């Protein structure tokens, strides 16, 4: 009897918060719940991400051992170039959570692109922007599938008890946030406002901060999607800043205020307007952010995400 189908998902052993890693875990959880065996493979035996709650099935390269007939590799885009030469003969699917990283991890010795290699049977993306990027770069790429992210409403949800608090995540473009806040401070607009940098926090700690935050500064750069502003909107923050291109599908009025990339005066002016609105008549502001939270919950639920993942793999398996 042939060995049953098994999805092996290599994952970097990152100890810091990374939305792409969390979503790879989620992908594996959904597959297992649907009756498709799937395993996250870390480099270090016994390693598991602990900055978010999970009971995901994890293992390691060493523990999995030699792949068996029926195995398919689900490879993050950051590892795809390496897998051109790893485990030849086994089908592979690229999970491109950020098309802008397609070439970032390319090794000089790898001249054959995984996106055109015959062992790579499909690509999964998380936005139409990423789909367009890959279809332009690889015009012959046909087996490309889009899934939608979901936000856990038991973790990220609206809370009307907002503090006079502005939050941002400094991992990217912190200098932009510093400039915006410096301008506002110079203009005397940050009196009695607290500034919170969200870093080195667990998922639950991040969600708690966002639920009590009034204004969130989005510093997305070139993203496949952009989970931080999405989570901020789900928590009812006034969300202002950069959509990161991939996030343009959801980061739009009236639910968010997009700013042209690195237009610091416009960024500061939008935050100033939000502060003025909150100070002068906060009730309409929180009604709008409540609607924004509902928009995220309605269009990007865990159920939608799971349905997309299962439907995508059904199509992929039919094509292999």
N, C-alpha and C positions, 0 to 999 in steps of 0.2 A: 504494500500500500504506500502511495506517495505521502511524503510529509505534508502536514497541513500548512496553509498559508500563515506567514508570520511577518509582521512589519517591524523592522529594526530601525530605531531612530537615534543616530549618533548625536551626542550633545556635549558641548564644551563644559568643563567643570568650573563654572563661574559661581563664586560665592556672593557676589554683589547682585543687587536687583537688576534684572534684565527682562523686559516684557517678552522678547522673542523666546527666551528659554521657558518662561511660564506658559506661553502658548504652545510650545512643543509638548510640554507635559500634558496640557489640556487636550491636544490632538490625540495623544496616545490614550488618555482616559476615555475619550469618545469612542475610539476604535474598539477598545476592550469592552465597553458597555454595549456596543453593537454586535459583539460576538466575533470580532476580528482580533486575533491575538497581536498585541503590539507591546514593544519594550523600548524604554529609553536606555541608551547605552552611553555610560560615562567612561572616561578614561581610567579613573581611579576606582578600584573595587570598594564597594561600600559607600560611595559618594551619593548624596541626595541633596537637592536644593532644599533649604530650610527656611528661606525668607518668606515663603508663602505656604499655607497649609496644603498638604497633598498626601494622597495614598497611592500615587502613581506607581505603576510597575517599573522599577528601575533595575538595571544590571550594569555590567561593564563589558568592554571588549574581551577581557580575559575570561570572564565568567560565561559569556555567550559562546566563546570559542569559534571554531570554524563554522561559517554559515552552512546551512543545509538546503537541500532542494526545497523550493517553496518560499524561501526568504526573499523579501523585497526591502531595500534600504530607502528610508525616508530621510533625505540628506538636507540639512539647512544650507542656504546659499553660501554661508561663510565657510562651509566645508566642502562644497561641491567640487572645486578644482582638485582637491586632494583625492576625491573618490573616483576621478578618471582612471587612476591606476590601482586603487584599492579594491580588493575583492572582485577581480575580473570575472565575467561570466554571470553575475547576478544582476537582475533588473534593479534600477534605482529611480527614485522620484525626488525632484528638488522641491523643497519647501522654501520658497522665496518670500520671506516676510519683509524684505526691503530690497527692491530691485536696484537701488542705488549702491548696494554693496556687491553687485554682481562681479565686479572686477577688483574689489578692494582686497580680497584675500587670494588673488591669483598668484601662483608661484611661477617664476620665470621659466622653470623647466617644463611647465605644462603648456604645450602649444595647442592642444586639442581642447576645445571648449566642451564642458559637460552638457551644455544646452544643445549641442549638435551631435553628441556622442550617441551611438546606437543603443548603448546599455541604459541610457537615461530616457525613460519611457514617457515622462510627463513632468509638468511643472505646476505647482500650486502657488497662487499668489493671494494677497489679502486686500488688494485694491485695484480699481480700474487703471489708476496711474501706473502701477507696477506692470499690469498687463500690457499697457501701451509701450512702456519702456522696452520690455522684452520682445514684443512683436516687431518693434522698429529695429532693434539690434539684431534679431534673428528672424528674418522674414519667413523662413521655412518652418518655424516653430508652430506646430499645430495643436498639440495635445496640452493645452494650457487651461487651467481651471481656477476660478475665483471662489474663495470662501469669505464669509463675513465673520469678523471677530464678534464675540459676545462679552458683555460685562455682567459679572455676578451681582444681582440686585440685593443679595444678602450681605454683601461687603461694601459696595459702592451704591449709596442711595441718598436721596434728598433729605436734608435736615435744615429746618427753617431757623434754628438757633445759631445764627452766624456771629462770629466775632469780627471786630474791626481788624481784619487780618488779611494780608496779601502773601500768597505762597508761590513758590516756583521750585523747579528742580534744576540744580546747578550743573548737572552732568554735561549739558551742552549749552554753549553760548551764554555762560554766566555773565560775561562782560556786558552783554546786551541788557540783561536784567539790572546789573549794577548801574548802567547809564540811565536807564529809565527811572530807576528809584532815586538816583542822584538828582536828576532834573526835578522830579516831584518834590524831593526834600528841599531843594534850593527854593522852590516856589512856595514852600510852607504848606504843602498839601498832605504831608504824612503825619501831622500831629495826631497823637492818640491812635495811630495805626501800628500794628505789629507786623514785622516782616519775618517770614518763616522759610528757611531753605529746607526742602525735603530731600534728605540724603541719608544713606545707610539705614533705611527704615524697612521694616517688614511690610508686606502687603496690607495687613490689618492696621498697622500704625499709619501708613500712608493714607488709607481710607479715612481713618479718624480725623487726621489733620484736614483733609479735603472737605469732610462734612461740616467742619466748623469754620472753614475759610470763606471769606466773602468774595475775594478776587484772586484768580489764578492767572499767572503769566505763562503763556505757552511759548517754549523756546525750541520747538521742533525745527530740525534742519531739513535734510533730505530723508524722508521717512517712507517706509512702505505703507504706514497707516498713521500711527501716533496715538499710543495708548494713554499717556498722561493727560492730554486735554480731554480725551473722551471720558476718562474716569472723573476728571474735575467736573465736567458737565453733568455726569450722572449723579454727582454729589451736590449739585445746585450752585456751583461757583459761577460768578461772572467770569467768563473765560475769554481772554484777550491775548492776541499774539499771532504767531506763525502757524500756518496749517501744515507745514512740512511737505506740501504737495500731495502726498498720498492721503492725507487727512482732509483734503478739500471737499470730499463727499459729505462729511458731517460738520466740518468746522466752517459754518456759514451763518449769516443772519437768518432769523432772529435769535438763533441758539448760541452763537458765538460771534466774536468780533475779530475777523481776520485783518492782519496788518501786513502790508508789503514787507518783504523780507528785509530786516535790518533798517527799517525806516524808524529811527529812534524818536524823532519828534512826534510822528503819528502815533506811535506806540504809547508814549507818555500822555499825549492828548486824550487817547481813548481811556486810559486808566483814570486820568483826571475827571473825565466825564462820568465814569462809573462811580468814583468817590463822591462827586457832586450829587448824582442821582440817589445814592444810598443815604447821604446826609440830609437831603431835602425831602425825599418822599420814597422811603425804602420799600413800601408794600408792592408797588408795581414791579420793582426790580426782582423781588423774590418770587412774584408770580411768573415772571418771564423765565427765571432760572428753574422754577418748578416745571414749567412746560418743556424746558430744555432737557431736564432729567427724564421726563416722560418720553421725549423723542428718542433718547438713547435707549431707554428700557424697552420701548416698543419695537425699535428697528434693529437693535443689536443685543438680543437676548441670548443666553446660553442655549436655549432651544433652537433658535435660528442657526447659531454657530454649529451645533451638533448635527442638525439636518443637512447643512451645507457640507460638512466633513464626510458624512456617510454617503450622501449623493455623489460627491466627488470621487470617493474611492470606489463606489459601484461602477462609475463610468471608466475609471482608470483600469480596474481589474478586467472589465469587459474588453478593453483595448489591448491588453498585454497577451 
